């Protein structure tokens, strides 16, 4: 599993929250499941997934309703300024090392937002590494339970270490709800219990836990453009879509590597529609059926990216560049899979350094043109 830390970002916390309050209205989850093309079927079918059990709507409403006075009234943990500065510096360095393109995009954000996004990124990365990192062999339910206890502690002003302290400071400055963080940990629990997904509904749930949650964490920090304040629910939906699209792309990029670990993050029922099964994945043979199957999976991921674009254009103007960078980077990974003739069993699609650097001015142009469109 490669969980995505794709993050959707106004000059100052107070104005962010006010924009959110003004935009408060009924929030409806509109995330959709897109089935791949079956042989001889002319178009994609789309149907909704109920989110009642996930309570995403309640999370968004809670984040929209938090007032500046609420944050000011909360007793903030006290850190020595030099300690806090070092904590954020470490988060910055980790983000710069492991998410270079996204990190460069964050440099246009206000300092306050940069630090908060780096702290969120680092916590998500550390959570992911519990399952995928060098010490994953020691992973157990007890480890994740302890990690969740640490999460509650840092939200309550009792960080365990310096990196936790950066997030503790962040959650006392921005209207962040704990549930998306807890849900991400639940995604890690799924990873140690489950290695197959019968259908896309199951896979979508997994993608929400490990990646859609990042969008819910990020919007309160990145902010919503004042002229788009009435569109807050749509922007949250777009943030979810970006996370889902990124995770689906991670899955398609890493099919061969995951298979070596006995994991198949592909809908079993859709594999069978194309005459495929796990053995075809393990054998690493790229057949015509595999290519047709992959075309549908790529189409689905692009669908979610299309859903994400509108919301990316409605974030605060200083926060759009890193989001557009993520969108374009992950779209290019899908392009790379196609350029490899859909061989993601023996080859790992990647975007080279030069191409990534060329994407930065393009993503910046997209973020600026979105601002001019209003």
N, C-alpha and C positions, 0 to 999 in steps of 0.2 A: 504494500500500500504506500502510495506517495501522496500524502494529503497536501492540498494546496494551501499556500499562505498568500492567496491573491486578495488584495485589499482594495476595496472601492475607494475623503476627506472633506474658513471664514475667519476672518481675522479675530479670534477671541472666543472663548468658551461661551460667554453670555449670549452673543449674537447667534451662535449655533443653536443654543437651546431655545431662544425666542422664536427663531424660524421654525423649529420643530413644533413648538406649542401652537403657533399660528396655523400650522398645517394639519393639526390634529383632526382627523375625521375617521369614519369607519374604515377599517383596514381589512381588505379581502385578499387572501393568498390566491394568486393566479398561476402558480407554477404548473407547468404542463409536462406531460409525458409524451415524447415523440417516438413512435415505433419506427423501425427502419423499414425501407421498402421491401415488401415480399415480392417474389417473382410474379410478374404480370400485374401487380397492383400499381395503378397510375400515380398515386399521391400518398403523402404521409398522413397518418391518422394521429389526431391530438386529443388527449383526454386529461381531465384534471386529477390531481392527487389530493385527497383530503388531508389537512394538516391539523385536525382537531386535537389529536393526541400530542402533537409537537408543541402546541400552544404558541406558535410563532406570532400570531396576531397579538396576543397578550404581551409578549416581549416588546414588540414594536410600540404598542400603545404606552407601556410603562416608560420606555425611553423617550417618547414624544412628550409625555406629561411631566417629566422632571423639570422643575423650574430652577433658575439660577439661585434663588433664595434657598431652595432645598439643599443644593450643593454647598452653599456658603454656611448653612446652619449645621451641616454635618461636622462632627469633630474630625479634623484631618490629622493623620499621623504626622509626627514631627520628625524630619530627617535633617541632619546637618547638610547645609548647601553643597559642600564639597563631596560628600558621600552621594548625594542625589545626582550631582553632575557626573560623577564617575559611573553611576549606575546607568544613566542614559547614554553615556559615551560607549559603554560596553554593548548596549543594545544596538547603537548605531553601527558599531564595528561588525557585529554579527550580521546585521542586515546587509551591510555593504559587501561582506564577503560571500554570502550565500544567495543574495537576491539582487545582483548588481544593477540590472536594468530597472527594476522597481525602485531600488534605493535612489538612483539618480533622479527618477521622477519625483521622489518625495522632497527633493531639495528646493522645489518651488513653493512648498507649503510653509505656513508660518512655523516658527521654531517650536511653539507649543504643540502644534499638531504633529510635526515631525517626530518629536520625542514620544508622543503617545502612540503613533503608528509603529515606531520601532519597538516599543515595549510590547505591544500586542503581537507583532510579528515574532518576537523572540519567545514569548510564552507559547504561541502556536507551534513554533519549531521544536521547542523542548518537549511539548506534548507529543508531537509526531514521532520524535526520536525515541520515546519510550518504547514504541512498537517497531520502528524501522531503523533505529540507530545502532551503534556498535555494541550497546549493552542489552539489545532486544532479547538476547537469549535468556536473560534473567526476568523477562516480563511475566507478570502474573496479575490476577484480579486484585490481589492485595496491594501491589505496587500502584495500580490505578486508583484504588480506594484512598491510599495515602496521598497521592497527587491531588485528588479532589478535596481532601481535607486541607491541604496546603492552599488550594484555590480559595476555599472559604476563609481561611486565615488571612490571606492577603487582601481579600475584599473587606475584611473586618479590621484592617490596619495592622496585621501581624505578619509581615513578610518573613519568609524563611531565610532568604539570601538576598544579595544585592540586585540580581535580575528581577526577583519577585518584588523588590522595593520599587523599582521603576513602574511596574504595573499597578502596585498599590497606590502610588502617587497619581497615576493616570485615571484610575477608576474613581478617585475623589475629585477629579477636575472635570470629567466628562460624564454625561448621563448614560453610563454603561450598566446593563443588566447582567447578572451572573449567569443566567440560563444558557446563552449561547456558548459560554466557556464550559459549562457542565455538559452540554450536548456534545461538544467536541470530544471530551473525555469518553462519553458514551460511544462515539465512533471508534475510539481505540478499543473499547471493550468488544465491539462487534468484530474488530479485526482479529482478536485472539480467540474468538468463538466460531467465526464463520469464514469459510473460504470459497463459498459458492453462492450465487444469487439466481434464484429461479426465474425471475422476470425483472423488468425494468422498474417496477414499483419498489421492489426490494433494493435494487441498486440505487435508485434515486434517494431512498431514505439514508443509505450509507453516505452518499455524496453530500446530502444535506448536513449530516453530522460532522463530517470531516472537513467540509469546505464551504457549504452555504452559510454555516455559522459565522465564518469570518466576515461575510458581508454585513451581518447583523451587528457584529462588534465594531465595524469600521465606519458605518454611516454617521453615527453620532460624533465621531472625531473629525471626519473629513468635512462634514457640514453640507448643507443644502443651499443652493443659490437663492437669494431673497426672492427673485422673480419666479422661482419654482417651488416656493414653500407649500403651495396647495397640493403639490404632487408628491408629498412625502411617501405615501403608501406605494406609489408606483416606483419610486426610487429604491425603496427597500426590496420590492419584488425584483427589480433589476440587479440589485446587489446579490440576491439569492441566485439569480440566473447566472451571473458571472462566476460565482463559486461552483455551481453545478457544471457549467461549461468547462471551467478549468480542470475540475476533477475528472470529468469524462475524458478530457484530453490527456491528462496524466495516465489514466488507465489504458488508453489506446497506445500511448507512447511506450508503456512499460509492460505490454502483454508478455513478451518473451522473458523478461526478467522475473516477472511475477510467477510465470509458469515453472521456472526453475525452483521456486519455493513452494510449489504445489498449490498456488492460488490462481483462480480464474475469475477476474472481476468483469465478467461478461454475462449478459442475460442468457440463461440456459435455454429458455424456450425460443429465443431468437436464433441462437446457434442451430438448434434443431430444424428451424424453418429453412435453413440453407443446407441441410444435410450434414451438419457439423456437430462435433461433440468435444469433450475435453481431450480425448486422445489426439484429435487433429491439432489442438493447440500444443500438446506436449511433443508431437512429432515434428513440429516446426516446419511443416510443409505449407507453402503459399500456393493454394489452388485457385481456380476461377471462382469456386463457391466462397472461398475465404475473401477474395477481393470484393465480390458483390456484398457479402456480409459487412465488410469494413466500410464500404461506401455509405451504407445506411447509418452506421454508427457515427461516422464523420459528419453526415448531414444532421444528425441529432445534436451533436456538440455545437455545430455552427448555429443551429436554431437558438440555443441558449445564449450564444454570444450576441446574436441579433437582438434578443430580448434585453440584453445588458446594455447595449449601446445607448439607448434613449436615456436611461438613468444616469449613465456616466456623464452625459452632456448637461445634466441638471444639478450636479454637485457644485459646490462652491468652486469658482474658477481656479483658485490656487491649488485645488486638490484633484483636478481632472487629469493632469499629466501622468501620474503613476498608474491610474486606472486604464487610460488609453494605452500606456506602455504594456500593461499586462494583457489587455485584449489583443493587441496586435501580435505580441510575442506568442501567445497561445494559438492564435489563428495560424501563425506561421508554422507551428509544430504540426498542425493538421495538414498544411500544405506539404510539409516535408514527408509525412507518411505517404501521401499520394505520389510524391516524386520518387519514393522508394518502391513504387509499384505495390503499395499496400503490404510490404514486407515489414511488419512490426514484430515478427516472430524471431528473426535472426538479426535484425538491425534495429538500432534505437534512433528514432527521428530526433534531430536536434537542430537548433538555429545557431549558426556560427557567430563568433564574436563580431566580425565585420558587419554581418547582417543585423545583429542586435544594435550596434552603434548607429547604423543607418535608420533603424526604426525610431530612435529617440527624437530626431527632428520631425519625423512624420507624425509620431504620436503627439508631440508638442503642437504641431499645426492643427491636428484634429481637436485638441483641447481648446486651443485659442479660437478656432472657427466656430466651435460650439458656443463660446461666449459671445461672439459677434452676432450669432443667429438670433439672440434675444432682443 
